[in-house]
Amino acid sequence: MDWPAGEAAFVTGAASGIGLGLSRALVAAGAKVALADIDEERLDDVVKELTDAGGTVTAVPLDVSDAGSWAAAADHAEETLGPISLLCNNAGVNGGGPIDETPLQVWRWVFSVNIEGQFIGVSTFLPRFKQRGRRAHIVNTASMAGIVPMVHVGAYASSKFASVGFSMVLREELRGTGVGVSLLVPGTVATRINATAAQAEARLLGQDVKSEAVAANNALLAQGADPDRVGEQVLEAMRERQFLIVTHRDFEPLVSRVHAEIERAFREFDGRHGPDAAARMLLEGRNPVSS
C-alpha cells in the first residue's frame, strides 16, 4: 500500500524515543514530516539525520502544553510541507511519585503535556481535516499505565487513563468519516522519558535531579522495545485503520485482571435501581446526550 507516501505528518515528541521511531518510519514510507519537540538542540540533529536519509522534514519547536503556540506551529508545518493529514500526538512526560507525595504543580504539568497537549493538537488539526475531506489519521500515544494501574506514578497513569478515554470517544465521534483514530498503548520501550521528565520536573520545582532514581528507571527502560520497531508497528496500524496498538503480550494477564473485576461487579449487582435509559440508547447506537 502506497499510503502515506506523499502525505504530510505532524509528530510531537519527535526528537527522541517513539516519536523519532515513528518519524523514521514515516520518512521511509515516503511521507513528509513536521518534527515537533520542545528540545530544539536534539531536533536539529534529527532534522539533519532524516534529511540526509532523503526525507523531507521541518523542525517545529513546540511545547505541546502551550495552547497559544499550536496554530502557528500548524501553519508553519503546512506552509512548508503542504496540508497535514496525519497527527501523531506522541509527546509525553513522567513525573511525581506516590500520589500523596506528588506536588500539585507537578500533577498539573504532567496532565498539561500528556492529555491537554493531545486535546489541543486535535482541536488544532481536526477542523482542518474535516474541511479538506481527505483521508486523515490521528494517533494518540497513551501507555499500558493507562489500562493497568501502576503505583508510584499516579500522575502519569491518571493522565494516560485520560488519554485512553479521550481516544475512545474521539473514535466514536469520527466513526463513518474519513478521519481514522489509533491509540498506541505501549509497554516498556527504550526511550529517554524518565531522564527528560526528571530534568524538567527538577527545573519546575527548583530542585536537583534525583540521579539514582533516574539511573534505575533508565536501566529498566533500556531493556524495552526498540522505538524504531514500534514506529513501524504504528505505521502499519495506521495503514490498516487499526484502533488499539499494543507492544507487549506480557501485559495481557494484568489487563484481564482489571476487566474481570469490572465484569464481576456487574454480575454481582442486584439491579436495585432498574433500567438505565442512557445505557439502552448507547446499545442502540444512539447518543444519550443531545448537542
For each residue, the residues with C-beta under 8 A, 3 or more apart:
1: 239
2: 5 6 30
3: 7 135 239
4: 7 9 26 29 30 31 85 86 137 235 238 239
5: 2 29 30 31
6: 2 30 31 32
7: 3 4 31 32 85 86
8: 31 32 33 34 77 78 81 82 83 84 85 86
9: 4 23 26 31 32 33 34 84 85 86 87 88
10: 33 34 36 60 74 77 84 86 87 88 121 125
11: 14 19 22 23 26 33 34 35 36 88 90
12: 19 36 37 62 64 88 89 90 91 117 121
13: 16 17 18 19 36 37 64 90 91 92 141
14: 11 19 20 22 23 33 35 36 37 43 46 90
15: 19 20 35 37 39 42 43 45 46
16: 13 19 20 37 39 42 46 191 192 196
17: 13 20 21 189 190 191 192 193 227
18: 13 21 22 90 141 184 186 189 191 227 230 231 234
19: 11 12 13 14 15 16 22 23 37 88 90 91
20: 14 15 16 17 23 24 46 227 231
21: 17 18 24 25 226 227 228 229 230 231 232
22: 11 14 18 19 25 26 88 90 139 230 231 234 235
23: 9 11 14 19 20 26 27 33 35 46 50 57 231
24: 20 21 27 28 50 53 228 231
25: 21 22 28 29 228 231 232 234 235
26: 4 9 11 22 23 29 31 33 86 231 235
27: 23 24 30 31 33 50 53 54 55 56 57
28: 24 25 53
29: 4 5 25 26 235
30: 2 4 5 6 27
31: 4 5 6 7 8 9 26 27 86
32: 6 7 8 9 55 56 57 81 82
33: 8 9 10 11 14 23 26 27 50 55 56 57 58 81
34: 8 9 10 11 57 58 60 73 76 77 80 81 84
35: 11 14 15 23 43 46 47 50 57 58 59 60
36: 10 11 12 13 14 60 61 62 64 73 77 91
37: 12 13 14 15 16 19 40 42 43 46 60 61 62 91
38: 61 62 63 64 91
39: 15 16 42 43 196
40: 37 43 44 59 61
41: 44 45
42: 15 16 37 39 45 46
43: 14 15 35 37 39 40 46 47 59 61
44: 40 41 47 48 59
45: 15 41 42 48 49
46: 14 15 16 20 23 35 37 42 43 49 50 57 59
47: 35 43 44 50 51 57 58 59
48: 44 45 51 52
49: 45 46 52 53
50: 23 24 27 33 35 46 47 53 55 57
51: 47 48 54 55 56 57
52: 48 49
53: 24 27 28 49 50
54: 27 51
55: 27 32 33 50 51
56: 27 32 33 51 81
57: 23 27 32 33 34 35 46 47 50 51
58: 33 34 35 47 76 77 80 81
59: 35 40 43 44 46 47
60: 10 34 35 36 37 73 76 77
61: 36 37 38 40 43
62: 12 36 37 38 66 69 70 73
63: 38 66 69
64: 12 13 36 38 70 89 91 113 117 118 120 121
65: 109 112 113 116 117 120
66: 62 63 69 70
67: 70 116 120
68: 71
69: 62 63 66 72 73
70: 62 64 66 67 73 74 120 121 123 124
71: 68 74 75 124
72: 69 75 76
73: 34 36 60 62 69 70 76 77
74: 10 70 71 77 78 84 124 125 128
75: 71 72 78 79
76: 34 58 60 72 73 79 80
77: 8 10 34 36 58 60 73 74 80 81 84
78: 8 74 75 81 82 83 84 128
79: 75 76
80: 34 58 76 77
81: 8 32 33 34 56 58 77 78 84
82: 8 32 78
83: 8 78 128 132 134
84: 8 9 10 34 74 77 78 81 87 125 128
85: 4 7 8 9 129 132 134 135 136 137
86: 4 7 8 9 10 26 31 136 137 138 139 238
87: 9 10 84 121 122 125 136 137 138 139
88: 9 10 11 12 19 22 138 139 141 234
89: 12 64 117 118 121 122 138 139 140 141
90: 11 12 13 14 18 19 22 139 141 184
91: 12 13 19 36 37 38 64 113 117
92: 13 113 114 141 143 193
93: 109 110 113 114 156 193 196 197 200 201
94: 110 153 156 193 194 197 198
95: 102 106 107 109 110 155 156 197 200 201
96: 99 101 102 103 106 107 110 153 154 155 156 201
97: 101 102 152 153 154
98: 101 102 151 152 154
99: 96 102 154 155
100:
101: 96 97 98
102: 95 96 97 98 99 106 107 154 155
103: 96 106 107 205
104: 107 108
105: 108 109 204 205
106: 95 96 102 103 109 110 155 201 204 205
107: 95 96 102 103 104 110 111 155
108: 104 105 111 112
109: 65 93 95 105 106 112 113 200 201 204
110: 93 94 95 96 106 107 113 114 155 156 159
111: 107 108 114 115 116 155 158 159 162
112: 65 108 109 116 117
113: 64 65 91 92 93 109 110 116 117 159
114: 92 93 110 111 117 118 156 159 160 162 163
115: 111 118 119 159 162 163 166
116: 65 67 111 112 113 119 120
117: 12 64 65 89 91 112 113 114 120 121
118: 64 89 114 115 121 122 140 163 166
119: 115 116 122 123 166
120: 64 65 67 70 116 117 123 124
121: 10 12 64 70 87 89 117 118 124 125
122: 87 89 118 119 125 126 138 170
123: 70 119 120 126 127
124: 70 71 74 120 121 127 128
125: 10 74 84 87 121 122 128 129 138
126: 122 123 129 130 138 179
127: 123 124 130 131
128: 74 78 83 84 124 125 131 132
129: 85 125 126 132 134 136 178 179
130: 126 127 133 177 179
131: 127 128
132: 83 85 128 129 136
133: 130 178
134: 83 85 129 178
135: 3 85 178 180
136: 85 86 87 129 132 178 179 180
137: 4 85 86 87 179 180 181 182 238 241
138: 86 87 88 89 122 125 126 170 179 180 181 182
139: 22 86 87 88 89 90 181 182 183 184 234 238
140: 89 118 163 166 167 170 181 182 183 184
141: 13 18 88 89 90 92 163 184 186
142: 146 147 160 163 164 167 183 184 185
143: 92 146 156 157 160 163 185 186
144: 147 148 150 185 186 187 246 248 251 254 255
145: 148 149 150 153 156 157 160 161
146: 142 143 157 159 160 161 162 163 164 185
147: 142 144 161 164 185 251 255 258
148: 144 145 251 254 255 258
149: 145 157 258
150: 144 145 153 156 157
151: 98 154
152: 97 98
153: 94 96 97 145 150 156 157
154: 96 97 98 99 102 151 157 158
155: 95 96 99 102 106 107 110 111 158 159
156: 93 94 95 96 110 114 143 145 150 153 159 160
157: 143 145 146 149 150 153 154 160 161
158: 111 154 155 161 162
159: 110 111 113 114 115 146 155 156 162 163
160: 114 142 143 145 146 156 157 163 164
161: 145 146 147 157 158 164 165
162: 111 114 115 146 158 159 165 166
163: 114 115 118 140 141 142 143 146 159 160 166 167 183
164: 142 146 147 160 161 167 168 183 185
165: 161 162 168 169
166: 115 118 119 140 162 163 169 170
167: 140 142 163 164 170 171 181 183
168: 164 165 171 172 183
169: 165 166 172 173
170: 122 138 140 166 167 173 174 181
171: 167 168 174 175 181 183 243
172: 168 169 175
173: 169 170
174: 170 171 177 179 180 181
175: 171 172
176:
177: 130 174
178: 129 133 134 135 136
179: 126 129 130 136 137 138 174
180: 135 136 137 138 174 238 241
181: 137 138 139 140 167 170 171 174 243
182: 137 138 139 140 234 237 238 241 242 243 244 245
183: 139 140 142 163 164 167 168 171 243 244 245
184: 18 90 139 140 141 142 230 234 245 247
185: 142 143 144 146 147 164 244 245 246 247
186: 18 141 143 144 189 225 230 246 247 248
187: 144 224 225 246 247 248 250 251
188: 220 221 223 224 225 248
189: 17 18 186 221 224 225 226 227 230 247
190: 17 221 222 223 224 225 226 227
191: 16 17 18 221 224 227
192: 16 17 195 196
193: 17 92 93 94 196 197 221
194: 94 197 198 214 217 218 221
195: 192 198 199 214 218
196: 16 39 93 192 193 199 200
197: 93 94 95 193 194 200 201
198: 94 194 195 201 202 209 210 213 214
199: 195 196 202 203 209
200: 93 95 109 196 197 203 204
201: 93 95 96 106 109 197 198 204 205
202: 198 199 205 206 207 208 209 210
203: 199 200 206
204: 105 106 109 200 201
205: 103 105 106 201 202
206: 202 203
207: 202
208: 202 211
209: 198 199 202 214
210: 198 202 213 214
211: 208 214 215
212: 215 216
213: 198 210 216 217
214: 194 195 198 209 210 211 217 218
215: 211 212 218 219
216: 212 213 219 220
217: 194 213 214 220 221
218: 194 195 214 215 221 222
219: 215 216 222 223
220: 188 216 217 223 224
221: 188 189 190 191 193 194 217 218 224
222: 190 218 219
223: 188 190 219 220
224: 187 188 189 190 191 220 221
225: 186 187 188 189 190 229 230 247 248
226: 21 189 190 229 230
227: 17 18 20 21 189 190 191 230 231
228: 21 24 25 231 232
229: 21 225 226 232 233
230: 18 21 22 184 186 189 225 226 227 233 234 247
231: 18 20 21 22 23 24 25 26 227 228 234 235
232: 21 25 228 229 235 236
233: 229 230 236 237 245 247
234: 18 22 25 88 139 182 184 230 231 237 238 245
235: 4 22 25 26 29 231 232 238 239
236: 232 233 239 240 242
237: 182 233 234 240 242 245
238: 4 86 137 139 180 182 234 235 241 242
239: 1 3 4 235 236
240: 236 237
241: 137 180 182 238
242: 182 236 237 238 245
243: 171 181 182 183
244: 182 183 185
245: 182 183 184 185 233 234 237 242
246: 144 185 186 187 249 251
247: 184 185 186 187 189 225 230 233
248: 144 186 187 188 225 251
249: 246 252
250: 187 253
251: 144 147 148 187 246 248 254 255
252: 249 255 256
253: 250 256 257
254: 144 148 251 257 258
255: 144 147 148 251 252 258 259
256: 252 253 259 260
257: 253 254 260 261
258: 147 148 149 254 255 261 262
259: 255 256 262 263
260: 256 257 263 264
261: 257 258 264 265
262: 258 259 265 266
263: 259 260 266 267
264: 260 261 267 268
265: 261 262 268 269
266: 262 263 269
267: 263 264
268: 264 265
269: 265 266 272
270:
271: 274
272: 269
273: 276
274: 271
275: 279 280
276: 273 279 280
277: 280 281 288
278: 281 282 288
279: 275 276 282 283
280: 275 276 277 283 284
281: 277 278 284 286 287 288
282: 278 279 285 286 288
283: 279 280
284: 280 281
285: 282
286: 281 282
287: 281 290 291
288: 277 278 281 282
289:
290: 287
291: 287
